[in-house]
Amino acid sequence: MEKWVTQRTDDEGVLAWFRYFGWLYGATKFPPTDFSAGALFTTFKRRADANDGTLNDLGYMVSGGCGAIAGPLVEAIEENGGEIRTGTTVSKVVIEGGMARGVNVECQKPVVPTHIVDTEFIAAPIVAVAVPLWQILNVVSSHDLPPWYVDRLRFMCRKSLNTWTLTYVVDKAPSFPITDLMCVPDGPVTGRPWVAAILPYAEQPGQYAVTAFLYTAWHEPPSYFDRAEAGVRDEMKALFDDWEREIAQLFPELEENLVWKSRSIGPSSIFENPGNVGHNLISMVPSMVPEGVDNLYFIGERTQEAEVQGIYGSAQVALACADRILES
Ligand SMILES: Cc1cc2nc3c(=O)[nH]c(=O)nc-3n(C[C@H](O)[C@H](O)[C@H](O)COP(=O)(O)OP(=O)(O)OC[C@H]3O[C@@H](n4cnc5c(N)ncnc54)[C@H](O)[C@@H]3O)c2cc1C
């Protein structure tokens, strides 16, 4: 891709644009050819189509932070007679006769780790499951779905692109331009490519949040889904330690002006690789309308209706689901 672009332009801005989006959409260390130029252009096209033909709104940050969405969402739910139960685990979606009937929620906390807690049934005419693809079978029994569908779900849901983030909140404006994105093509300690974004920190005027993003593919260790193993957690910690050392070396001002920092990692989407891109990928992931069950919707990251990855993709699915429910 880099070669193809440099044969056509030596404009540093254009090169930086391709590098950044190449990484953003799935640049992991091994193997570099996994994410193809075709996939990148397809992703741009989907994104542009979802944005009235433009690429103006390519940011994935919610201004004010994700908390800025929660307030109005809670208000809208409560105004419409809804009740919100936080800290309440859904044990299972209750499906009878090929129809979702409601959910069983856990109604107590385990007293001892081996305790199987009681559940309470909440009846509902429609159930929208908002957990991501890799958690659907935690709340929907595989016995309630067609076997071929469960098989495909199990296969796809672990093909994740895992996002590692390091967030630094600093009390002095960084010397690099705010809202610009920094690309580090080959970190001197990790040997990995990564990017970072800077935004004014919504919680505290005068502070800035610098978030660095690094990706690993499902086939690269350490394996996120095996994190219950102490050895895997050690490997995760080692990568974060190396990465922090690298950041301290490249951008010492972040440590010098630090208020706090935090680490996080998790699957953020399904990883695109040869044979698993564009329309092929879309046909492999489930639709928001699952097979074989009525009145049930899967609206989490990432179903066929999500044209792009991330929060924007989840929002697209939620809106498509709302339209569909209101039409029916
Ligand atoms: C480290 C990291 C950084 C990321 N950074 C960005 C970014 O900068 N920009 C971007 O656009 N995207 C980013 N993403 C991706 C983004 O977080 C996801 O696309 C988005 O959160 C998906 O939203 P969702 O509502 O579909 O699912 P989620 O946010 O995963 O929400 C699912 C919810 O279901 C709950 N849940 C699960 N099981 C149960 C149960 N049994 N009972 C009750 N509740 C349950 C979970 O607790 C969770 O709150 C990042 C992801 C990760 C992991």
The ligand as an SDF file (V2000), in Angstrom:
LIG
                    3D

 53 58  0  0  0  0  0  0  0  0999 V2000
   -9.6730   -0.6930   24.8480 C   0  0  0  0  0  0  0  0  0  0  0  0
  -10.6980   -0.3010   23.8110 C   0  0  0  0  0  0  0  0  0  0  0  0
  -10.6500    0.9660   23.2360 C   0  0  0  0  0  0  0  0  0  0  0  0
  -11.6100    1.3460   22.3060 C   0  0  0  0  0  0  0  0  0  0  0  0
  -11.5610    2.6010   21.7780 N   0  0  0  0  0  0  0  0  0  0  0  0
  -12.5000    3.0140   20.9030 C   0  0  0  0  0  0  0  0  0  0  0  0
  -12.5130    4.3520   20.3830 C   0  0  0  0  0  0  0  0  0  0  0  0
  -11.6730    5.1720   20.7140 O   0  0  0  0  0  0  0  0  0  0  0  0
  -13.4840    4.6940   19.5150 N   0  0  0  0  0  0  0  0  0  0  0  0
  -14.4570    3.7910   19.1350 C   0  0  0  0  0  0  0  0  0  0  0  0
  -15.3370    4.1580   18.3480 O   0  0  0  0  0  0  0  0  0  0  0  0
  -14.4800    2.5370   19.5980 N   0  0  0  0  0  0  0  0  0  0  0  0
  -13.5400    2.1310   20.4800 C   0  0  0  0  0  0  0  0  0  0  0  0
  -13.5600    0.8600   20.9770 N   0  0  0  0  0  0  0  0  0  0  0  0
  -14.6460   -0.0200   20.5370 C   0  0  0  0  0  0  0  0  0  0  0  0
  -15.9130    0.3480   21.3200 C   0  0  0  0  0  0  0  0  0  0  0  0
  -15.6320    0.2740   22.7040 O   0  0  0  0  0  0  0  0  0  0  0  0
  -17.0230   -0.6320   20.9910 C   0  0  0  0  0  0  0  0  0  0  0  0
  -17.2460   -0.6060   19.5940 O   0  0  0  0  0  0  0  0  0  0  0  0
  -18.2860   -0.1950   21.6920 C   0  0  0  0  0  0  0  0  0  0  0  0
  -18.0980   -0.1080   23.0960 O   0  0  0  0  0  0  0  0  0  0  0  0
  -19.3410   -1.2100   21.4230 C   0  0  0  0  0  0  0  0  0  0  0  0
  -20.4940   -0.7690   22.0940 O   0  0  0  0  0  0  0  0  0  0  0  0
  -21.6300   -1.7720   22.4480 P   0  0  0  0  0  0  0  0  0  0  0  0
  -22.6640   -0.9930   23.1850 O   0  0  0  0  0  0  0  0  0  0  0  0
  -22.0270   -2.4910   21.1950 O   0  0  0  0  0  0  0  0  0  0  0  0
  -20.9530   -2.8620   23.4110 O   0  0  0  0  0  0  0  0  0  0  0  0
  -20.2520   -2.6650   24.8390 P   0  0  0  0  0  0  0  0  0  0  0  0
  -19.7490   -1.2720   25.0300 O   0  0  0  0  0  0  0  0  0  0  0  0
  -19.2960   -3.8100   24.9570 O   0  0  0  0  0  0  0  0  0  0  0  0
  -21.4770   -2.8610   25.8570 O   0  0  0  0  0  0  0  0  0  0  0  0
  -21.9700   -4.1370   26.1770 C   0  0  0  0  0  0  0  0  0  0  0  0
  -22.4900   -4.0340   27.6120 C   0  0  0  0  0  0  0  0  0  0  0  0
  -23.1600   -5.2470   27.9450 O   0  0  0  0  0  0  0  0  0  0  0  0
  -22.8750   -5.5310   29.3030 C   0  0  0  0  0  0  0  0  0  0  0  0
  -23.0900   -6.9540   29.5460 N   0  0  0  0  0  0  0  0  0  0  0  0
  -22.3630   -8.0240   29.0960 C   0  0  0  0  0  0  0  0  0  0  0  0
  -22.8890   -9.1830   29.5440 N   0  0  0  0  0  0  0  0  0  0  0  0
  -23.9750   -8.8430   30.2750 C   0  0  0  0  0  0  0  0  0  0  0  0
  -24.9390   -9.6100   31.0030 C   0  0  0  0  0  0  0  0  0  0  0  0
  -24.9090  -10.9470   31.0480 N   0  0  0  0  0  0  0  0  0  0  0  0
  -25.9180   -8.9320   31.6680 N   0  0  0  0  0  0  0  0  0  0  0  0
  -25.9890   -7.5680   31.6440 C   0  0  0  0  0  0  0  0  0  0  0  0
  -25.1090   -6.8090   30.9540 N   0  0  0  0  0  0  0  0  0  0  0  0
  -24.1160   -7.4320   30.2900 C   0  0  0  0  0  0  0  0  0  0  0  0
  -21.4200   -5.1270   29.4650 C   0  0  0  0  0  0  0  0  0  0  0  0
  -21.1350   -4.9320   30.8420 O   0  0  0  0  0  0  0  0  0  0  0  0
  -21.3800   -3.8460   28.6380 C   0  0  0  0  0  0  0  0  0  0  0  0
  -21.6860   -2.7220   29.4280 O   0  0  0  0  0  0  0  0  0  0  0  0
  -12.6200    0.4490   21.9120 C   0  0  0  0  0  0  0  0  0  0  0  0
  -12.6640   -0.8320   22.4910 C   0  0  0  0  0  0  0  0  0  0  0  0
  -11.7290   -1.2160   23.4300 C   0  0  0  0  0  0  0  0  0  0  0  0
  -11.8130   -2.5730   24.0620 C   0  0  0  0  0  0  0  0  0  0  0  0
  1  2  1  0
  2  3  1  0
  2 52  2  0
  3  4  2  0
  4  5  1  0
  4 50  1  0
  5  6  2  0
  6  7  1  0
  6 13  1  0
  7  8  2  0
  7  9  1  0
  9 10  1  0
 10 11  2  0
 10 12  1  0
 12 13  2  0
 13 14  1  0
 14 15  1  0
 14 50  1  0
 15 16  1  0
 16 17  1  0
 16 18  1  0
 18 19  1  0
 18 20  1  0
 20 21  1  0
 20 22  1  0
 22 23  1  0
 23 24  1  0
 24 25  2  0
 24 26  1  0
 24 27  1  0
 27 28  1  0
 28 29  2  0
 28 30  1  0
 28 31  1  0
 31 32  1  0
 32 33  1  0
 33 34  1  0
 33 48  1  0
 34 35  1  0
 35 36  1  0
 35 46  1  0
 36 37  1  0
 36 45  1  0
 37 38  2  0
 38 39  1  0
 39 40  1  0
 39 45  2  0
 40 41  1  0
 40 42  2  0
 42 43  1  0
 43 44  2  0
 44 45  1  0
 46 47  1  0
 46 48  1  0
 48 49  1  0
 50 51  2  0
 51 52  1  0
 52 53  1  0
M  END
$$$$
